Amino acid sequence: MDAHAMESGTSTDASELTPLCQLDDVTDGDGLQIKIGERMLAVWRVDDLAFVTDDTCTHGDASLVLTGMLDGFSIVCGLHQGEFDIRTGEVRAAPCSKPIRSYAATVREGVVLARLAE
Ligand code: FES
């Protein structure tokens, strides 16, 4: 086996996807915090779809997973009720004005994968 080739990887789409968790680890209509390196991410589940965003609200230092409430595709921050669209990270309600970062995500064979690289 060529370990170096495995480490360096190739530039296929699959190699850019990072497995985060099982879809079944996430309650439908809720989110799960996942720490990847220094990043705290949120994996959101709506039916059999998964969405991945940063977990920290851009208005303050609040975890959206731990304080927030998912309402359809909107995450409502528990601190001041700002809202973001989990599909795009866009702001849906003040006092938030800066979007949260969202990541392309997919579910394959029950595993949530996200493209975390720039
Ligand atoms: Fe999230 Fe203020 S900290 S709306």
Backbone and ligand atoms as CSV (ligand in chain L), in Angstrom:
chain,resi,resn,atom,element,x,y,z
A,1,MET,N,N,0.845,-1.202,0.000
A,1,MET,CA,C,0.000,0.000,0.000
A,1,MET,C,C,0.885,1.258,0.000
A,2,ASP,N,N,0.494,2.240,-0.755
A,2,ASP,CA,C,1.274,3.469,-0.865
A,2,ASP,C,C,0.703,4.519,0.093
A,3,ALA,N,N,1.275,4.596,1.299
A,3,ALA,CA,C,0.730,5.476,2.327
A,3,ALA,C,C,0.815,6.942,1.915
A,4,HIS,N,N,1.876,7.317,1.243
A,4,HIS,CA,C,2.027,8.705,0.857
A,4,HIS,C,C,0.898,9.136,-0.081
A,5,ALA,N,N,0.559,8.262,-1.008
A,5,ALA,CA,C,-0.518,8.592,-1.951
A,5,ALA,C,C,-1.831,8.761,-1.197
A,6,MET,N,N,-2.048,7.948,-0.155
A,6,MET,CA,C,-3.289,8.074,0.606
A,6,MET,C,C,-3.330,9.405,1.372
A,7,GLU,N,N,-2.185,9.800,1.899
A,7,GLU,CA,C,-2.156,11.058,2.650
A,7,GLU,C,C,-2.369,12.256,1.744
A,8,SER,N,N,-1.681,12.231,0.614
A,8,SER,CA,C,-1.773,13.395,-0.258
A,8,SER,C,C,-3.121,13.434,-0.967
A,9,GLY,N,N,-3.680,12.243,-1.191
A,9,GLY,CA,C,-5.001,12.194,-1.796
A,9,GLY,C,C,-4.987,12.637,-3.243
A,10,THR,N,N,-6.154,12.689,-3.815
A,10,THR,CA,C,-6.289,13.183,-5.175
A,10,THR,C,C,-7.313,14.304,-5.141
A,11,SER,N,N,-7.499,14.953,-6.233
A,11,SER,CA,C,-8.417,16.088,-6.240
A,11,SER,C,C,-9.797,15.700,-6.755
A,12,THR,N,N,-10.195,14.456,-6.481
A,12,THR,CA,C,-11.560,14.089,-6.849
A,12,THR,C,C,-12.537,14.731,-5.868
A,13,ASP,N,N,-13.778,14.826,-6.256
A,13,ASP,CA,C,-14.789,15.415,-5.376
A,13,ASP,C,C,-14.869,14.666,-4.054
A,14,ALA,N,N,-14.818,13.318,-4.133
A,14,ALA,CA,C,-14.972,12.521,-2.913
A,14,ALA,C,C,-13.881,12.849,-1.908
A,15,SER,N,N,-12.676,13.129,-2.374
A,15,SER,CA,C,-11.575,13.372,-1.438
A,15,SER,C,C,-11.732,14.716,-0.736
A,16,GLU,N,N,-12.566,15.601,-1.253
A,16,GLU,CA,C,-12.751,16.908,-0.629
A,16,GLU,C,C,-13.862,16.894,0.409
A,17,LEU,N,N,-14.562,15.791,0.503
A,17,LEU,CA,C,-15.678,15.705,1.435
A,17,LEU,C,C,-15.210,15.102,2.751
A,18,THR,N,N,-15.570,15.746,3.835
A,18,THR,CA,C,-15.192,15.275,5.168
A,18,THR,C,C,-16.403,14.625,5.826
A,19,PRO,N,N,-16.278,13.373,6.261
A,19,PRO,CA,C,-17.392,12.752,6.980
A,19,PRO,C,C,-17.547,13.381,8.353
A,20,LEU,N,N,-18.758,13.745,8.725
A,20,LEU,CA,C,-18.993,14.440,10.000
A,20,LEU,C,C,-19.684,13.562,11.029
A,21,CYS,N,N,-20.699,12.818,10.593
A,21,CYS,CA,C,-21.459,11.979,11.531
A,21,CYS,C,C,-22.415,11.131,10.713
A,22,GLN,N,N,-23.119,10.275,11.396
A,22,GLN,CA,C,-24.212,9.541,10.766
A,22,GLN,C,C,-25.437,10.460,10.750
A,23,LEU,N,N,-26.222,10.387,9.703
A,23,LEU,CA,C,-27.451,11.187,9.682
A,23,LEU,C,C,-28.327,10.827,10.889
A,24,ASP,N,N,-28.334,9.563,11.262
A,24,ASP,CA,C,-29.168,9.138,12.391
A,24,ASP,C,C,-28.661,9.649,13.735
A,25,ASP,N,N,-27.446,10.214,13.760
A,25,ASP,CA,C,-26.960,10.843,15.000
A,25,ASP,C,C,-27.679,12.166,15.252
A,26,VAL,N,N,-28.323,12.709,14.233
A,26,VAL,CA,C,-28.956,14.026,14.327
A,26,VAL,C,C,-30.472,13.839,14.379
A,27,THR,N,N,-31.089,14.388,15.379
A,27,THR,CA,C,-32.551,14.311,15.499
A,27,THR,C,C,-33.192,15.140,14.398
A,28,ASP,N,N,-34.214,14.594,13.764
A,28,ASP,CA,C,-34.922,15.329,12.713
A,28,ASP,C,C,-35.487,16.628,13.297
A,29,GLY,N,N,-35.217,17.754,12.608
A,29,GLY,CA,C,-35.694,19.043,13.094
A,29,GLY,C,C,-34.794,19.658,14.141
A,30,ASP,N,N,-33.569,19.163,14.222
A,30,ASP,CA,C,-32.644,19.669,15.237
A,30,ASP,C,C,-31.227,19.662,14.651
A,31,GLY,N,N,-30.271,20.029,15.496
A,31,GLY,CA,C,-28.887,20.096,15.042
A,31,GLY,C,C,-27.960,19.371,15.985
A,32,LEU,N,N,-26.739,19.146,15.513
A,32,LEU,CA,C,-25.712,18.462,16.308
A,32,LEU,C,C,-24.411,19.237,16.150
A,33,GLN,N,N,-23.747,19.509,17.268
A,33,GLN,CA,C,-22.434,20.157,17.209
A,33,GLN,C,C,-21.384,19.131,16.836
A,34,ILE,N,N,-20.495,19.522,15.923
A,34,ILE,CA,C,-19.362,18.672,15.551
A,34,ILE,C,C,-18.123,19.560,15.550
A,35,LYS,N,N,-17.111,19.166,16.299
A,35,LYS,CA,C,-15.868,19.944,16.300
A,35,LYS,C,C,-14.886,19.314,15.320
A,36,ILE,N,N,-14.441,20.115,14.373
A,36,ILE,CA,C,-13.451,19.664,13.392
A,36,ILE,C,C,-12.275,20.624,13.497
A,37,GLY,N,N,-11.177,20.156,14.048
A,37,GLY,CA,C,-10.042,21.050,14.279
A,37,GLY,C,C,-10.487,22.143,15.233
A,38,GLU,N,N,-10.296,23.402,14.827
A,38,GLU,CA,C,-10.708,24.535,15.666
A,38,GLU,C,C,-12.124,24.988,15.364
A,39,ARG,N,N,-12.737,24.379,14.346
A,39,ARG,CA,C,-14.066,24.823,13.921
A,39,ARG,C,C,-15.177,24.080,14.648
A,40,MET,N,N,-16.132,24.801,15.164
A,40,MET,CA,C,-17.325,24.174,15.724
A,40,MET,C,C,-18.423,24.305,14.675
A,41,LEU,N,N,-18.834,23.172,14.173
A,41,LEU,CA,C,-19.837,23.151,13.112
A,41,LEU,C,C,-21.183,22.696,13.668
A,42,ALA,N,N,-22.207,23.002,12.910
A,42,ALA,CA,C,-23.548,22.527,13.223
A,42,ALA,C,C,-24.048,21.706,12.047
A,43,VAL,N,N,-24.458,20.482,12.333
A,43,VAL,CA,C,-25.108,19.649,11.320
A,43,VAL,C,C,-26.599,19.677,11.618
A,44,TRP,N,N,-27.376,20.146,10.644
A,44,TRP,CA,C,-28.837,20.287,10.814
A,44,TRP,C,C,-29.527,19.216,10.004
A,45,ARG,N,N,-30.621,18.711,10.545
A,45,ARG,CA,C,-31.377,17.690,9.807
A,45,ARG,C,C,-32.812,18.134,9.612
A,46,VAL,N,N,-33.263,18.080,8.366
A,46,VAL,CA,C,-34.668,18.317,8.035
A,46,VAL,C,C,-35.103,17.136,7.179
A,47,ASP,N,N,-35.928,16.278,7.730
A,47,ASP,CA,C,-36.283,15.001,7.096
A,47,ASP,C,C,-34.996,14.222,6.829
A,48,ASP,N,N,-34.766,13.850,5.576
A,48,ASP,CA,C,-33.554,13.086,5.284
A,48,ASP,C,C,-32.471,13.964,4.668
A,49,LEU,N,N,-32.618,15.278,4.814
A,49,LEU,CA,C,-31.615,16.208,4.295
A,49,LEU,C,C,-30.731,16.691,5.437
A,50,ALA,N,N,-29.466,16.928,5.116
A,50,ALA,CA,C,-28.529,17.463,6.107
A,50,ALA,C,C,-27.939,18.764,5.575
A,51,PHE,N,N,-27.760,19.712,6.469
A,51,PHE,CA,C,-27.156,21.003,6.141
A,51,PHE,C,C,-26.069,21.267,7.176
A,52,VAL,N,N,-24.999,21.907,6.746
A,52,VAL,CA,C,-23.872,22.144,7.653
A,52,VAL,C,C,-23.534,23.632,7.638
A,53,THR,N,N,-23.451,24.209,8.822
A,53,THR,CA,C,-23.078,25.617,8.976
A,53,THR,C,C,-22.092,25.732,10.142
A,54,ASP,N,N,-21.509,26.917,10.297
A,54,ASP,CA,C,-20.820,27.198,11.545
A,54,ASP,C,C,-21.860,27.205,12.658
A,55,ASP,N,N,-21.400,26.886,13.876
A,55,ASP,CA,C,-22.356,26.790,14.989
A,55,ASP,C,C,-22.521,28.102,15.741
A,56,THR,N,N,-21.555,28.996,15.629
A,56,THR,CA,C,-21.599,30.210,16.454
A,56,THR,C,C,-22.355,31.323,15.748
A,57,CYS,N,N,-23.313,31.906,16.433
A,57,CYS,CA,C,-24.071,33.042,15.912
A,57,CYS,C,C,-23.110,34.194,15.613
A,58,THR,N,N,-23.363,34.913,14.541
A,58,THR,CA,C,-22.493,36.034,14.185
A,58,THR,C,C,-22.830,37.299,14.968
A,59,HIS,N,N,-23.926,37.268,15.720
A,59,HIS,CA,C,-24.291,38.451,16.507
A,59,HIS,C,C,-23.620,38.439,17.873
A,60,GLY,N,N,-23.427,37.248,18.423
A,60,GLY,CA,C,-22.817,37.119,19.739
A,60,GLY,C,C,-22.188,35.758,19.856
A,61,ASP,N,N,-21.716,35.453,21.023
A,61,ASP,CA,C,-21.005,34.194,21.205
A,61,ASP,C,C,-21.972,33.129,21.690
A,62,ALA,N,N,-22.906,32.778,20.841
A,62,ALA,CA,C,-23.916,31.789,21.216
A,62,ALA,C,C,-23.857,30.611,20.266
A,63,SER,N,N,-23.950,29.417,20.826
A,63,SER,CA,C,-24.070,28.217,20.007
A,63,SER,C,C,-25.484,28.145,19.466
A,64,LEU,N,N,-25.586,28.049,18.156
A,64,LEU,CA,C,-26.924,27.947,17.561
A,64,LEU,C,C,-27.564,26.604,17.886
A,65,VAL,N,N,-26.727,25.550,17.952
A,65,VAL,CA,C,-27.275,24.233,18.279
A,65,VAL,C,C,-27.791,24.211,19.716
A,66,LEU,N,N,-26.988,24.732,20.637
A,66,LEU,CA,C,-27.329,24.598,22.055
A,66,LEU,C,C,-28.399,25.579,22.510
A,67,THR,N,N,-28.459,26.759,21.879
A,67,THR,CA,C,-29.441,27.752,22.333
A,67,THR,C,C,-30.614,27.889,21.379
A,68,GLY,N,N,-30.409,27.480,20.122
A,68,GLY,CA,C,-31.384,27.834,19.092
A,68,GLY,C,C,-32.503,26.831,18.928
A,69,MET,N,N,-33.439,27.219,18.094
A,69,MET,CA,C,-34.600,26.384,17.762
A,69,MET,C,C,-34.747,26.389,16.241
A,70,LEU,N,N,-34.792,25.195,15.663
A,70,LEU,CA,C,-34.941,25.095,14.215
A,70,LEU,C,C,-36.423,25.223,13.857
A,71,ASP,N,N,-36.706,26.123,12.913
A,71,ASP,CA,C,-38.077,26.366,12.470
A,71,ASP,C,C,-38.062,26.229,10.946
A,72,GLY,N,N,-38.398,25.041,10.449
A,72,GLY,CA,C,-38.255,24.786,9.012
A,72,GLY,C,C,-36.785,24.817,8.651
A,73,PHE,N,N,-36.422,25.735,7.737
A,73,PHE,CA,C,-35.019,25.866,7.351
A,73,PHE,C,C,-34.363,27.060,8.041
A,74,SER,N,N,-35.032,27.607,9.060
A,74,SER,CA,C,-34.469,28.735,9.801
A,74,SER,C,C,-34.007,28.289,11.165
A,75,ILE,N,N,-32.808,28.717,11.543
A,75,ILE,CA,C,-32.373,28.512,12.909
A,75,ILE,C,C,-32.528,29.847,13.635
A,76,VAL,N,N,-33.295,29.806,14.712
A,76,VAL,CA,C,-33.561,30.993,15.511
A,76,VAL,C,C,-32.620,30.952,16.711
A,77,CYS,N,N,-31.728,31.929,16.800
A,77,CYS,CA,C,-30.766,31.975,17.897
A,77,CYS,C,C,-31.505,32.178,19.218
A,78,GLY,N,N,-31.071,31.437,20.228
A,78,GLY,CA,C,-31.754,31.504,21.513
A,78,GLY,C,C,-31.439,32.745,22.322
A,79,LEU,N,N,-30.372,33.472,21.924
A,79,LEU,CA,C,-29.986,34.618,22.750
A,79,LEU,C,C,-30.831,35.854,22.460
A,80,HIS,N,N,-30.930,36.218,21.172
A,80,HIS,CA,C,-31.694,37.439,20.831
A,80,HIS,C,C,-32.653,37.203,19.662
A,81,GLN,N,N,-32.893,35.956,19.327
A,81,GLN,CA,C,-33.880,35.570,18.314
A,81,GLN,C,C,-33.533,36.025,16.899
A,82,GLY,N,N,-32.259,36.289,16.625
A,82,GLY,CA,C,-31.849,36.463,15.233
A,82,GLY,C,C,-32.038,35.147,14.493
A,83,GLU,N,N,-32.156,35.239,13.160
A,83,GLU,CA,C,-32.415,34.012,12.396
A,83,GLU,C,C,-31.508,33.914,11.196
A,84,PHE,N,N,-31.157,32.663,10.868
A,84,PHE,CA,C,-30.364,32.365,9.676
A,84,PHE,C,C,-31.032,31.235,8.902
A,85,ASP,N,N,-30.821,31.236,7.600
A,85,ASP,CA,C,-31.270,30.136,6.748
A,85,ASP,C,C,-30.169,29.079,6.758
A,86,ILE,N,N,-30.479,27.860,7.221
A,86,ILE,CA,C,-29.445,26.823,7.325
A,86,ILE,C,C,-28.989,26.329,5.966
A,87,ARG,N,N,-29.765,26.622,4.903
A,87,ARG,CA,C,-29.369,26.163,3.567
A,87,ARG,C,C,-28.287,27.041,2.982
A,88,THR,N,N,-28.298,28.315,3.349
A,88,THR,CA,C,-27.363,29.269,2.726
A,88,THR,C,C,-26.535,30.042,3.736
A,89,GLY,N,N,-26.966,30.068,4.970
A,89,GLY,CA,C,-26.307,30.880,5.992
A,89,GLY,C,C,-26.790,32.318,6.025
A,90,GLU,N,N,-27.679,32.684,5.098
A,90,GLU,CA,C,-28.142,34.075,5.028
A,90,GLU,C,C,-28.964,34.467,6.252
A,91,VAL,N,N,-28.869,35.740,6.563
A,91,VAL,CA,C,-29.637,36.291,7.684
A,91,VAL,C,C,-31.110,36.375,7.288
A,92,ARG,N,N,-31.978,35.956,8.202
A,92,ARG,CA,C,-33.418,36.065,7.973
A,92,ARG,C,C,-34.073,37.025,8.943
A,93,ALA,N,N,-33.404,37.315,10.053
A,93,ALA,CA,C,-34.014,38.249,11.011
A,93,ALA,C,C,-32.949,38.919,11.854
A,94,ALA,N,N,-33.177,40.199,12.149
A,94,ALA,CA,C,-32.319,40.976,13.035
A,94,ALA,C,C,-32.458,40.409,14.446
A,95,PRO,N,N,-31.490,40.663,15.307
A,95,PRO,CA,C,-30.414,41.637,15.158
A,95,PRO,C,C,-29.201,41.142,14.378
A,96,CYS,N,N,-29.244,39.922,13.845
A,96,CYS,CA,C,-28.101,39.443,13.069
A,96,CYS,C,C,-28.021,40.226,11.768
A,97,SER,N,N,-26.814,40.538,11.343
A,97,SER,CA,C,-26.643,41.230,10.064
A,97,SER,C,C,-25.591,40.540,9.199
A,98,LYS,N,N,-24.807,39.684,9.800
A,98,LYS,CA,C,-23.747,39.000,9.051
A,98,LYS,C,C,-24.117,37.520,8.930
A,99,PRO,N,N,-24.051,36.959,7.716
A,99,PRO,CA,C,-24.433,35.553,7.562
A,99,PRO,C,C,-23.497,34.616,8.323
A,100,ILE,N,N,-23.990,33.436,8.644
A,100,ILE,CA,C,-23.106,32.380,9.128
A,100,ILE,C,C,-22.582,31.646,7.906
A,101,ARG,N,N,-21.445,31.015,8.078
A,101,ARG,CA,C,-20.873,30.283,6.961
A,101,ARG,C,C,-21.619,28.966,6.793
A,102,SER,N,N,-21.931,28.643,5.558
A,102,SER,CA,C,-22.559,27.356,5.284
A,102,SER,C,C,-21.638,26.550,4.373
A,103,TYR,N,N,-21.778,25.247,4.431
A,103,TYR,CA,C,-20.895,24.336,3.705
A,103,TYR,C,C,-21.752,23.403,2.864
A,104,ALA,N,N,-21.257,23.091,1.655
A,104,ALA,CA,C,-21.963,22.118,0.825
A,104,ALA,C,C,-21.947,20.780,1.543
A,105,ALA,N,N,-23.095,20.157,1.640
A,105,ALA,CA,C,-23.189,18.889,2.373
A,105,ALA,C,C,-24.050,17.906,1.602
A,106,THR,N,N,-23.802,16.642,1.859
A,106,THR,CA,C,-24.581,15.590,1.226
A,106,THR,C,C,-24.655,14.411,2.184
A,107,VAL,N,N,-25.562,13.498,1.915
A,107,VAL,CA,C,-25.669,12.276,2.709
A,107,VAL,C,C,-25.434,11.103,1.772
A,108,ARG,N,N,-24.459,10.279,2.120
A,108,ARG,CA,C,-24.177,9.087,1.324
A,108,ARG,C,C,-24.136,7.890,2.244
A,109,GLU,N,N,-24.984,6.923,1.935
A,109,GLU,CA,C,-25.044,5.696,2.738
A,109,GLU,C,C,-25.181,6.014,4.227
A,110,GLY,N,N,-25.977,7.030,4.520
A,110,GLY,CA,C,-26.272,7.365,5.908
A,110,GLY,C,C,-25.241,8.224,6.588
A,111,VAL,N,N,-24.186,8.617,5.869
A,111,VAL,CA,C,-23.124,9.438,6.459
A,111,VAL,C,C,-23.239,10.863,5.920
A,112,VAL,N,N,-23.169,11.838,6.828
A,112,VAL,CA,C,-23.188,13.248,6.424
A,112,VAL,C,C,-21.761,13.662,6.064
A,113,LEU,N,N,-21.615,14.173,4.851
A,113,LEU,CA,C,-20.311,14.618,4.353
A,113,LEU,C,C,-20.408,16.093,4.005
A,114,ALA,N,N,-19.337,16.829,4.250
A,114,ALA,CA,C,-19.362,18.255,3.914
A,114,ALA,C,C,-18.038,18.655,3.278
A,115,ARG,N,N,-18.130,19.644,2.417
A,115,ARG,CA,C,-16.934,20.200,1.770
A,115,ARG,C,C,-16.481,21.380,2.627
A,116,LEU,N,N,-15.452,21.158,3.413
A,116,LEU,CA,C,-15.012,22.170,4.376
A,116,LEU,C,C,-13.913,23.059,3.844
A,117,ALA,N,N,-13.224,22.604,2.793
A,117,ALA,CA,C,-12.118,23.401,2.264
A,117,ALA,C,C,-12.662,24.638,1.584
A,118,GLU,N,N,-11.784,25.635,1.430
A,118,GLU,CA,C,-12.185,26.889,0.783
A,118,GLU,C,C,-12.603,26.625,-0.633
L,1,FES,FE1,FE,-27.511,35.246,18.334
L,1,FES,FE2,FE,-27.656,37.685,19.449
L,1,FES,S1,S,-26.241,36.092,19.879
L,1,FES,S2,S,-28.992,36.803,17.952
